[in-house]
Amino acid sequence: MQERDEAMLAVIPHQSARWLRWLLILSTCLLLAGLYLPMLTLTKFLFIANSFSVMSGIHELLQRGHWFLFVLVGVFSVVLPVLKILLLFLLLQLREVNSTRYIRILRMMHDYGRWGMLDVMVVAVMIVTVKLDVIAEIELHAGLYLFAAAVLLIMYVTHRVAGFVQLK
């Protein structure tokens, strides 16, 4: 009975939960813009240029039959960030930070969270690969910066939500 009373006392303050929800709404908008706006333009031979967004790149991988890369980039760049945002909204709705459900969801996010930056690595590898090619030039666009801002904002909100409970 005493454990249940302590769990009821440990809640995310209403103002903090409200502020973090607004940050999640902002990060959702940034993520959607980052997924659909062009991230980069690849120029070969000075006149052949192709612009890519995350979604157009994923679609291109699917059309070319690169199933493994399609699943890898799709899961780590789209599915996991969206899932993380949804779980954070759920955690902020619960607000009882010591409840079993809260700790289970937070632990699940912690376990897969380290894979959340794989999408950034994929973009970095792609940029390095293109930069090494003498006949190609790459130009970065707003989509990359918006996507990166969304990832950083999601990481910040996750850190703040996790700060209300100690994972063991």
C-alpha positions in Angstrom: 0.0 0.0 0.0 2.9 2.4 0.9 4.5 1.7 -2.6 1.2 2.7 -4.3 1.0 5.9 -2.3 4.6 6.8 -3.2 3.8 6.1 -6.9 0.9 8.5 -6.7 3.1 11.2 -5.2 5.7 11.0 -8.0 4.2 12.7 -10.9 5.5 15.0 -13.7 4.4 18.5 -12.7 1.5 19.7 -14.9 3.5 22.7 -16.2 6.5 20.5 -17.2 4.2 18.0 -18.9 2.4 20.7 -20.8 5.7 22.3 -21.9 7.2 19.0 -23.0 4.0 18.2 -25.0 4.4 21.5 -26.9 8.0 20.6 -27.6 6.9 17.2 -28.9 4.4 18.9 -31.2 7.2 21.1 -32.5 9.5 18.1 -32.9 6.7 16.3 -34.8 6.4 19.2 -37.2 10.1 19.4 -37.7 10.4 15.6 -38.3 7.6 15.7 -40.9 9.2 18.6 -42.7 12.6 17.0 -42.4 11.4 13.8 -43.9 9.7 15.3 -46.9 11.8 18.4 -47.7 15.0 17.9 -49.8 18.0 17.0 -47.7 20.6 17.2 -50.4 21.2 17.7 -54.0 23.8 15.5 -55.7 25.4 17.1 -58.8 27.5 15.0 -61.2 29.4 16.3 -64.1 28.3 19.9 -63.3 24.9 19.5 -64.9 23.2 16.3 -63.7 21.5 17.1 -60.4 19.2 15.0 -58.2 17.6 16.2 -55.0 16.7 13.7 -52.3 14.6 13.8 -49.2 14.4 11.0 -46.7 11.1 9.8 -48.0 12.1 10.1 -51.7 15.3 8.2 -50.9 13.4 5.4 -49.2 11.0 5.3 -52.1 14.0 5.1 -54.5 15.5 2.2 -52.5 12.2 0.3 -52.7 11.8 0.9 -56.5 15.4 -0.3 -57.1 14.9 -3.4 -55.1 17.3 -2.6 -52.3 15.1 -4.3 -49.7 17.6 -4.4 -46.8 18.5 -0.7 -47.1 14.8 0.2 -47.6 13.9 -1.5 -44.3 17.0 -0.3 -42.5 16.5 3.4 -43.4 12.7 3.2 -43.2 12.7 1.7 -39.7 15.5 3.9 -38.2 14.6 7.2 -40.0 10.8 7.0 -39.9 9.3 4.3 -37.8 11.4 4.6 -34.6 11.3 8.5 -34.4 7.5 8.4 -34.8 7.2 5.6 -32.3 9.4 7.5 -29.9 7.2 10.6 -30.2 4.0 8.6 -29.6 5.5 6.9 -26.6 6.6 10.2 -25.2 3.1 11.6 -25.6 1.8 8.5 -23.8 4.3 8.9 -20.9 3.4 12.6 -20.5 -0.2 11.6 -20.5 0.3 9.1 -17.7 2.4 11.5 -15.6 2.8 8.8 -12.8 6.5 8.3 -13.1 6.8 5.4 -10.7 4.0 3.4 -12.2 5.0 0.0 -13.6 3.6 0.9 -17.0 5.6 4.1 -17.1 8.9 2.4 -16.2 8.3 -0.4 -18.7 7.7 2.1 -21.6 10.6 4.2 -20.5 12.9 1.2 -20.3 11.8 0.1 -23.8 12.6 3.5 -25.2 16.0 3.4 -23.4 16.7 0.0 -24.9 16.0 0.9 -28.5 17.0 4.6 -28.1 20.7 4.0 -28.8 19.7 2.9 -32.3 17.9 6.2 -33.0 21.0 7.8 -34.3 21.6 5.2 -36.9 19.7 7.3 -39.4 22.2 10.2 -38.8 25.1 7.8 -39.4 23.4 6.7 -42.7 23.2 10.3 -43.9 26.8 11.0 -42.8 28.1 7.9 -44.6 26.2 9.0 -47.7 27.7 12.5 -47.5 31.2 11.2 -47.0 30.8 8.7 -49.9 29.6 11.5 -52.2 32.3 13.9 -51.0 35.0 11.4 -51.9 33.9 11.1 -55.4 35.8 13.6 -57.6 33.0 13.9 -60.2 30.2 14.6 -57.8 29.3 17.6 -55.5 26.7 17.7 -52.7 24.6 20.6 -51.6 22.8 20.4 -48.3 19.2 21.7 -47.9 16.8 22.6 -45.1 15.4 19.1 -44.8 18.7 17.8 -43.3 18.7 20.6 -40.7 15.0 20.2 -39.8 15.5 16.5 -39.5 18.5 16.9 -37.2 16.7 19.5 -35.1 13.8 17.1 -34.7 16.1 14.3 -33.6 17.8 16.6 -31.1 14.5 17.9 -29.7 13.2 14.4 -29.3 16.4 13.5 -27.5 16.0 16.5 -25.2 12.3 15.6 -24.4 13.3 12.0 -23.7 16.1 13.1 -21.4 13.7 15.4 -19.5 11.0 12.7 -19.2 13.5 10.1 -18.1 14.8 12.6 -15.5 11.6 12.2 -13.5 12.4 8.6 -12.7 15.6 6.6 -12.1 16.0 3.6 -14.3 17.9 0.7 -12.7 
